[in-house]
Amino acid sequence: MNHELQNFIQDYVTLLQEKYHQSLIKTEKSQTEADAAFYQGTSFTYYDALDILKSQLEAFGYEIENFATIVPELDKAKKLQEYVKSNE
């Protein structure tokens, strides 16, 4: 993989991860069940996009070890949600 493509993918992953974490925070801060459901769906979408990207990189033979963690660990996401709750 050329260096430019690797940088693009890493930046893309970082942006998706930031949006994923923002959606987790918004889920916890939601005032209504409808808002919480919306942001939970948003969180799932970002998580799924990251998982698909990782799967495609592996399927095309790219070494994913060249990247930081692509798909967030669910335990860490849960800890982030607990952290947000404790700081409200």
N, CA, C and O atoms as a MOPAC input file, in Angstrom:
PM7 MOZYME 1SCF
protein

 N      0.85600 1    -1.16900 1     0.00000 1
 C      0.00000 1     0.00000 1     0.00000 1
 C      0.90200 1     1.23100 1     0.00000 1
 O      1.85500 1     1.32300 1     0.77400 1
 N      0.58200 1     2.16800 1    -0.87800 1
 C      1.42100 1     3.36600 1    -0.89900 1
 C      1.13300 1     4.25000 1     0.32400 1
 O      0.08600 1     4.14800 1     0.96300 1
 N      2.08100 1     5.09800 1     0.61100 1
 C      2.03500 1     5.92100 1     1.82700 1
 C      0.82500 1     6.86900 1     1.83300 1
 O      0.20000 1     7.07300 1     2.87400 1
 N      0.50400 1     7.43600 1     0.68300 1
 C     -0.62400 1     8.37100 1     0.59700 1
 C     -1.94200 1     7.67000 1     0.91200 1
 O     -2.77500 1     8.21300 1     1.63800 1
 N     -2.13500 1     6.46900 1     0.37000 1
 C     -3.35900 1     5.71200 1     0.63700 1
 C     -3.43800 1     5.31900 1     2.10800 1
 O     -4.50600 1     5.39400 1     2.71600 1
 N     -2.32400 1     4.90400 1     2.67200 1
 C     -2.30800 1     4.53200 1     4.08300 1
 C     -2.68700 1     5.72700 1     4.96500 1
 O     -3.45500 1     5.57600 1     5.91500 1
 N     -2.15500 1     6.90100 1     4.65700 1
 C     -2.50700 1     8.10600 1     5.42100 1
 C     -3.97900 1     8.44900 1     5.27400 1
 O     -4.63100 1     8.82800 1     6.24600 1
 N     -4.50700 1     8.31700 1     4.05600 1
 C     -5.92400 1     8.59100 1     3.82800 1
 C     -6.79300 1     7.66700 1     4.67700 1
 O     -7.71800 1     8.11800 1     5.35200 1
 N     -6.48900 1     6.37300 1     4.63600 1
 C     -7.29300 1     5.40900 1     5.39300 1
 C     -7.19300 1     5.68300 1     6.88700 1
 O     -8.20200 1     5.62700 1     7.59100 1
 N     -6.00400 1     5.97600 1     7.37900 1
 C     -5.84700 1     6.25700 1     8.81100 1
 C     -6.63200 1     7.50600 1     9.22000 1
 O     -7.26500 1     7.52100 1    10.27500 1
 N     -6.59300 1     8.54200 1     8.39900 1
 C     -7.36600 1     9.75400 1     8.69200 1
 C     -8.86200 1     9.46900 1     8.66900 1
 O     -9.60800 1     9.95300 1     9.51900 1
 N     -9.29200 1     8.68000 1     7.69100 1
 C    -10.70900 1     8.31800 1     7.57200 1
 C    -11.16400 1     7.53500 1     8.80700 1
 O    -12.23500 1     7.79700 1     9.35500 1
 N    -10.35100 1     6.58300 1     9.23600 1
 C    -10.66200 1     5.80300 1    10.43400 1
 C    -10.76000 1     6.71800 1    11.64800 1
 O    -11.68700 1     6.59100 1    12.44700 1
 N     -9.82300 1     7.62800 1    11.79000 1
 C     -9.82400 1     8.55600 1    12.92600 1
 C    -11.09400 1     9.39900 1    12.94300 1
 O    -11.70600 1     9.58000 1    13.99600 1
 N    -11.49300 1     9.91200 1    11.78700 1
 C    -12.71200 1    10.72500 1    11.71200 1
 C    -13.95100 1     9.91200 1    12.06100 1
 O    -14.81700 1    10.39200 1    12.79200 1
 N    -14.04800 1     8.68200 1    11.54600 1
 C    -15.19300 1     7.83000 1    11.87800 1
 C    -15.21200 1     7.48900 1    13.36200 1
 O    -16.27800 1     7.46700 1    13.97700 1
 N    -14.04800 1     7.22400 1    13.94200 1
 C    -13.99000 1     6.91900 1    15.37000 1
 C    -14.42100 1     8.11200 1    16.21800 1
 O    -15.10800 1     7.94200 1    17.22500 1
 N    -14.02400 1     9.31100 1    15.81800 1
 C    -14.44800 1    10.50900 1    16.54700 1
 C    -15.96200 1    10.66200 1    16.49300 1
 O    -16.59700 1    10.96800 1    17.50300 1
 N    -16.53600 1    10.45100 1    15.31900 1
 C    -17.98900 1    10.55400 1    15.18800 1
 C    -18.68700 1     9.46300 1    16.00400 1
 O    -19.74100 1     9.70400 1    16.59400 1
 N    -18.10400 1     8.27600 1    16.03500 1
 C    -18.64800 1     7.17600 1    16.82900 1
 C    -18.67500 1     7.56000 1    18.31000 1
 O    -19.69400 1     7.39000 1    18.97900 1
 N    -17.56900 1     8.07200 1    18.81300 1
 C    -17.50200 1     8.45100 1    20.22900 1
 C    -18.43600 1     9.61900 1    20.54500 1
 O    -19.03200 1     9.65800 1    21.62100 1
 N    -18.56700 1    10.56100 1    19.62500 1
 C    -19.51000 1    11.66900 1    19.82600 1
 C    -20.94000 1    11.15200 1    19.91000 1
 O    -21.73200 1    11.64400 1    20.71300 1
 N    -21.27200 1    10.16600 1    19.08800 1
 C    -22.62900 1     9.62500 1    19.11900 1
 C    -22.88700 1     8.87800 1    20.42500 1
 O    -24.01100 1     8.88800 1    20.92600 1
 N    -21.85700 1     8.22600 1    20.98700 1
 C    -22.02300 1     7.57200 1    22.28900 1
 C    -22.31700 1     8.60100 1    23.37400 1
 O    -23.17300 1     8.38500 1    24.23100 1
 N    -21.61000 1     9.70700 1    23.32900 1
 C    -21.82600 1    10.77400 1    24.30700 1
 C    -23.22800 1    11.35400 1    24.15700 1
 O    -23.91500 1    11.59100 1    25.15100 1
 N    -23.65100 1    11.58200 1    22.92300 1
 C    -24.98900 1    12.13200 1    22.68800 1
 C    -26.07100 1    11.15800 1    23.13800 1
 O    -27.12800 1    11.58200 1    23.60700 1
 N    -25.81900 1     9.85600 1    23.00000 1
 C    -26.78300 1     8.86100 1    23.47400 1
 C    -26.98300 1     9.00900 1    24.97100 1
 O    -28.11300 1     8.99000 1    25.45800 1
 N    -25.88700 1     9.15600 1    25.69600 1
 C    -25.96200 1     9.27200 1    27.14900 1
 C    -26.60200 1    10.57700 1    27.59700 1
 O    -27.23400 1    10.62500 1    28.65200 1
 N    -26.44800 1    11.62400 1    26.81700 1
 C    -26.98300 1    12.93000 1    27.19900 1
 C    -28.38100 1    13.18800 1    26.63900 1
 O    -28.94000 1    14.26600 1    26.84300 1
 N    -28.94300 1    12.21400 1    25.94200 1
 C    -30.25800 1    12.39400 1    25.31700 1
 C    -31.33100 1    12.64600 1    26.36800 1
 O    -31.33800 1    12.03200 1    27.43500 1
 N    -32.22800 1    13.55800 1    26.04400 1
 C    -33.30700 1    13.91300 1    26.96100 1
 C    -34.54000 1    13.03000 1    26.78100 1
 O    -35.32600 1    12.85900 1    27.71200 1
 N    -34.70400 1    12.47600 1    25.59000 1
 C    -35.88500 1    11.65000 1    25.32400 1
 C    -35.45200 1    10.27200 1    24.83200 1
 O    -34.32400 1    10.08000 1    24.37900 1
 N    -36.38000 1     9.31700 1    24.93200 1
 C    -36.09300 1     7.97400 1    24.42900 1
 C    -35.88900 1     7.98800 1    22.92300 1
 O    -35.07200 1     7.23100 1    22.39700 1
 N    -36.62400 1     8.84200 1    22.23000 1
 C    -36.49100 1     8.92700 1    20.77300 1
 C    -35.09500 1     9.41300 1    20.38700 1
 O    -34.47800 1     8.88500 1    19.46100 1
 N    -34.60600 1    10.42100 1    21.10200 1
 C    -33.25000 1    10.90800 1    20.83300 1
 C    -32.21700 1     9.82000 1    21.12000 1
 O    -31.28700 1     9.61400 1    20.34000 1
 N    -32.38900 1     9.12700 1    22.24600 1
 C    -31.45000 1     8.06300 1    22.60900 1
 C    -31.44400 1     6.96900 1    21.54200 1
 O    -30.38400 1     6.47200 1    21.16300 1
 N    -32.62500 1     6.59800 1    21.06300 1
 C    -32.71800 1     5.56800 1    20.02100 1
 C    -32.02700 1     6.02900 1    18.74200 1
 O    -31.34000 1     5.24800 1    18.08300 1
 N    -32.21300 1     7.29700 1    18.39400 1
 C    -31.57200 1     7.84300 1    17.19500 1
 C    -30.05400 1     7.76200 1    17.31600 1
 O    -29.38000 1     7.29900 1    16.39600 1
 N    -29.51500 1     8.21000 1    18.44700 1
 C    -28.06400 1     8.21900 1    18.61700 1
 C    -27.49400 1     6.81300 1    18.78500 1
 O    -26.34700 1     6.56600 1    18.41200 1
 N    -28.27700 1     5.88700 1    19.34100 1
 C    -27.82600 1     4.49600 1    19.38900 1
 C    -27.70100 1     3.94400 1    17.97200 1
 O    -26.75300 1     3.22300 1    17.66000 1
 N    -28.66100 1     4.28600 1    17.12000 1
 C    -28.59000 1     3.87900 1    15.71800 1
 C    -27.40100 1     4.49900 1    15.01700 1
 O    -26.73600 1     3.85300 1    14.20800 1
 N    -27.13800 1     5.76000 1    15.33500 1
 C    -25.97900 1     6.44500 1    14.76300 1
 C    -24.69000 1     5.75800 1    15.20700 1
 O    -23.78700 1     5.54100 1    14.40000 1
 N    -24.60800 1     5.41900 1    16.48200 1
 C    -23.42300 1     4.72300 1    17.00500 1
 C    -23.21500 1     3.40100 1    16.27700 1
 O    -22.09600 1     3.06700 1    15.88500 1
 N    -24.29500 1     2.65500 1    16.10000 1
 C    -24.19300 1     1.37200 1    15.40100 1
 C    -23.69900 1     1.56500 1    13.97100 1
 O    -22.88700 1     0.78200 1    13.47900 1
 N    -24.18800 1     2.60200 1    13.31200 1
 C    -23.79000 1     2.86500 1    11.93000 1
 C    -22.29800 1     3.14800 1    11.82400 1
 O    -21.62500 1     2.60200 1    10.94900 1
 N    -21.77500 1     3.99500 1    12.70200 1
 C    -20.33600 1     4.29200 1    12.66700 1
 C    -19.51300 1     3.05300 1    13.00600 1
 O    -18.48900 1     2.79200 1    12.37500 1
 N    -19.95900 1     2.29300 1    13.99900 1
 C    -19.25400 1     1.06300 1    14.36300 1
 C    -19.24000 1     0.09500 1    13.18300 1
 O    -18.21000 1    -0.50100 1    12.87000 1
 N    -20.38900 1    -0.05500 1    12.53400 1
 C    -20.51000 1    -0.96000 1    11.39200 1
 C    -19.61700 1    -0.50800 1    10.23400 1
 O    -18.98500 1    -1.33500 1     9.57900 1
 N    -19.56500 1     0.79400 1     9.98400 1
 C    -18.71400 1     1.32000 1     8.90900 1
 C    -17.24600 1     0.99600 1     9.18200 1
 O    -16.51300 1     0.62100 1     8.26700 1
 N    -16.81900 1     1.14100 1    10.42900 1
 C    -15.44000 1     0.80700 1    10.79000 1
 C    -15.17400 1    -0.69100 1    10.64300 1
 O    -14.10700 1    -1.09400 1    10.17900 1
 N    -16.13800 1    -1.50700 1    11.03500 1
 C    -15.99500 1    -2.95500 1    10.92400 1
 C    -15.91800 1    -3.38600 1     9.45800 1
 O    -15.11600 1    -4.25000 1     9.10500 1
 N    -16.75000 1    -2.78500 1     8.60800 1
 C    -16.72000 1    -3.09800 1     7.17600 1
 C    -15.38600 1    -2.68600 1     6.57000 1
 O    -14.80500 1    -3.43600 1     5.78500 1
 N    -14.89900 1    -1.50800 1     6.92300 1
 C    -13.61600 1    -1.04300 1     6.40200 1
 C    -12.49800 1    -2.01400 1     6.78400 1
 O    -11.66500 1    -2.36600 1     5.94900 1
 N    -12.48200 1    -2.44100 1     8.03700 1
 C    -11.46900 1    -3.40300 1     8.48400 1
 C    -11.58300 1    -4.70300 1     7.69600 1
 O    -10.57400 1    -5.24600 1     7.24700 1
 N    -12.79200 1    -5.20300 1     7.52600 1
 C    -13.00600 1    -6.44900 1     6.78500 1
 C    -12.53700 1    -6.33600 1     5.34200 1
 O    -11.93600 1    -7.26800 1     4.80900 1
 N    -12.80800 1    -5.20500 1     4.71200 1
 C    -12.39500 1    -5.00200 1     3.32400 1
 C    -10.87600 1    -4.91200 1     3.20300 1
 O    -10.29400 1    -5.46000 1     2.26700 1
 N    -10.24000 1    -4.23200 1     4.13400 1
 C     -8.77800 1    -4.16700 1     4.11500 1
 C     -8.18000 1    -5.56900 1     4.22600 1
 O     -7.23100 1    -5.90400 1     3.51700 1
 N     -8.74000 1    -6.38300 1     5.11700 1
 C     -8.26000 1    -7.75900 1     5.27100 1
 C     -8.54200 1    -8.58300 1     4.02000 1
 O     -7.68800 1    -9.35300 1     3.57900 1
 N     -9.73600 1    -8.42800 1     3.44500 1
 C    -10.11900 1    -9.19800 1     2.25900 1
 C     -9.22900 1    -8.88800 1     1.06000 1
 O     -8.97600 1    -9.76200 1     0.23100 1
 N     -8.75800 1    -7.65300 1     0.96600 1
 C     -7.90000 1    -7.26400 1    -0.14600 1
 C     -6.41500 1    -7.45600 1     0.16300 1
 O     -5.55100 1    -7.04100 1    -0.61000 1
 N     -6.13200 1    -8.08700 1     1.29600 1
 C     -4.76700 1    -8.46100 1     1.62000 1
 C     -3.89700 1    -7.38200 1     2.23200 1
 O     -2.67700 1    -7.53300 1     2.30500 1
 N     -4.51500 1    -6.29000 1     2.67600 1
 C     -3.72300 1    -5.24300 1     3.32400 1
 C     -3.40800 1    -5.65400 1     4.75700 1
 O     -4.21100 1    -6.32100 1     5.41100 1
 N     -2.26300 1    -5.26300 1     5.22800 1
 C     -1.86000 1    -5.57000 1     6.59500 1
 C     -2.45600 1    -4.52800 1     7.53500 1
 O     -2.00700 1    -3.38300 1     7.57500 1
 N     -3.46500 1    -4.93800 1     8.28300 1
 C     -4.14000 1    -3.97300 1     9.16000 1
 C     -3.28400 1    -3.61400 1    10.36700 1
 O     -3.60400 1    -2.68300 1    11.10600 1
 N     -2.20000 1    -4.35100 1    10.56600 1
 C     -1.28300 1    -4.02400 1    11.65900 1
 C     -0.60400 1    -2.67900 1    11.41900 1
 O     -0.06700 1    -2.07300 1    12.34700 1
 N     -0.62900 1    -2.21300 1    10.15800 1
 C     -0.03100 1    -0.91700 1     9.82900 1
 C     -0.87700 1     0.25300 1    10.33200 1
 O     -0.45300 1     1.40700 1    10.27500 1
 N     -2.06200 1    -0.05400 1    10.81800 1
 C     -2.98600 1     0.97700 1    11.28400 1
 C     -3.18200 1     0.84900 1    12.78500 1
 O     -2.99100 1    -0.21900 1    13.36700 1
 N     -3.56600 1     1.95100 1    13.39200 1
 C     -3.99700 1     1.88900 1    14.79000 1
 C     -5.28600 1     1.06300 1    14.81900 1
 O     -5.80900 1     0.69600 1    13.76700 1
 N     -5.78600 1     0.78000 1    15.98100 1
 C     -7.02000 1     0.00300 1    16.09300 1
 C     -8.10600 1     0.63800 1    15.23800 1
 O     -8.39300 1     1.82800 1    15.36300 1
 N     -8.70900 1    -0.16800 1    14.36900 1
 C     -9.73700 1     0.35600 1    13.47100 1
 C    -11.10300 1     0.29300 1    14.13700 1
 O    -11.80900 1     1.29900 1    14.21400 1
 N    -11.47300 1    -0.88300 1    14.61700 1
 C    -12.79100 1    -1.06500 1    15.22100 1
 C    -12.65700 1    -0.90900 1    16.73300 1
 O    -11.89700 1    -1.64300 1    17.36400 1
 N    -13.38900 1     0.04300 1    17.32100 1
 C    -13.30700 1     0.24300 1    18.77500 1
 C    -13.74700 1    -1.01000 1    19.52800 1
 O    -14.65700 1    -1.72000 1    19.10000 1
 N    -13.09200 1    -1.26400 1    20.64300 1
 C    -13.49200 1    -2.38200 1    21.48200 1
 C    -14.75700 1    -1.98000 1    22.22300 1
 O    -14.84800 1    -0.87800 1    22.76400 1
 N    -15.73100 1    -2.87900 1    22.24500 1
 C    -17.01500 1    -2.54400 1    22.85700 1
 C    -16.88500 1    -2.25600 1    24.34300 1
 O    -17.61600 1    -1.41600 1    24.86900 1
 N    -15.97400 1    -2.93000 1    25.03200 1
 C    -15.77700 1    -2.64800 1    26.45800 1
 C    -15.33200 1    -1.21100 1    26.67400 1
 O    -15.76200 1    -0.56100 1    27.62800 1
 N    -14.47100 1    -0.71200 1    25.79000 1
 C    -14.00900 1     0.66700 1    25.91700 1
 C    -15.14900 1     1.64100 1    25.64400 1
 O    -15.22800 1     2.69400 1    26.27600 1
 N    -16.02600 1     1.30200 1    24.71600 1
 C    -17.17600 1     2.15600 1    24.43600 1
 C    -18.08400 1     2.21800 1    25.65800 1
 O    -18.59600 1     3.28100 1    26.00800 1
 N    -18.27800 1     1.08200 1    26.30000 1
 C    -19.10900 1     1.04800 1    27.50200 1
 C    -18.47600 1     1.88600 1    28.61300 1
 O    -19.18300 1     2.59100 1    29.33400 1
 N    -17.14900 1     1.81500 1    28.75600 1
 C    -16.46100 1     2.62000 1    29.76600 1
 C    -16.60300 1     4.10800 1    29.46500 1
 O    -16.73400 1     4.92000 1    30.38100 1
 N    -16.57600 1     4.46500 1    28.18100 1
 C    -16.76800 1     5.86100 1    27.80500 1
 C    -18.16400 1     6.32200 1    28.21000 1
 O    -18.32700 1     7.42500 1    28.73100 1
 N    -19.16700 1     5.48600 1    27.97400 1
 C    -20.53100 1     5.84000 1    28.35800 1
 C    -20.62200 1     6.03100 1    29.87100 1
 O    -21.27000 1     6.96700 1    30.33900 1
 N    -19.98600 1     5.15900 1    30.63000 1
 C    -20.00900 1     5.27800 1    32.09100 1
 C    -19.29300 1     6.54700 1    32.54300 1
 O    -19.72800 1     7.20800 1    33.48600 1
 N    -18.20200 1     6.88400 1    31.87300 1
 C    -17.46300 1     8.10300 1    32.19500 1
 C    -18.33300 1     9.33600 1    31.95800 1
 O    -18.35900 1    10.25300 1    32.77900 1
 N    -19.04000 1     9.35100 1    30.83800 1
 C    -19.90900 1    10.48300 1    30.51400 1
 C    -20.99400 1    10.62300 1    31.57500 1
 O    -21.27700 1    11.72900 1    32.03600 1
 N    -21.60200 1     9.50000 1    31.96200 1
 C    -22.64800 1     9.53700 1    32.98600 1
 C    -22.11200 1    10.09300 1    34.30200 1
 O    -22.78700 1    10.88200 1    34.96400 1
 N    -20.91300 1     9.68900 1    34.67700 1
 C    -20.36600 1    10.11400 1    35.96600 1
 C    -19.96000 1    11.58600 1    35.98100 1
 O    -19.80800 1    12.17000 1    37.05400 1
 N    -19.78500 1    12.18600 1    34.82200 1
 C    -19.37000 1    13.59100 1    34.75000 1
 C    -20.51100 1    14.54300 1    34.41500 1
 O    -20.26800 1    15.70200 1    34.07700 1
 N    -21.72400 1    14.08000 1    34.50100 1
 C    -22.86800 1    14.96500 1    34.21400 1
 C    -23.19000 1    15.82800 1    35.39900 1
 O    -24.11900 1    16.63300 1    35.34300 1

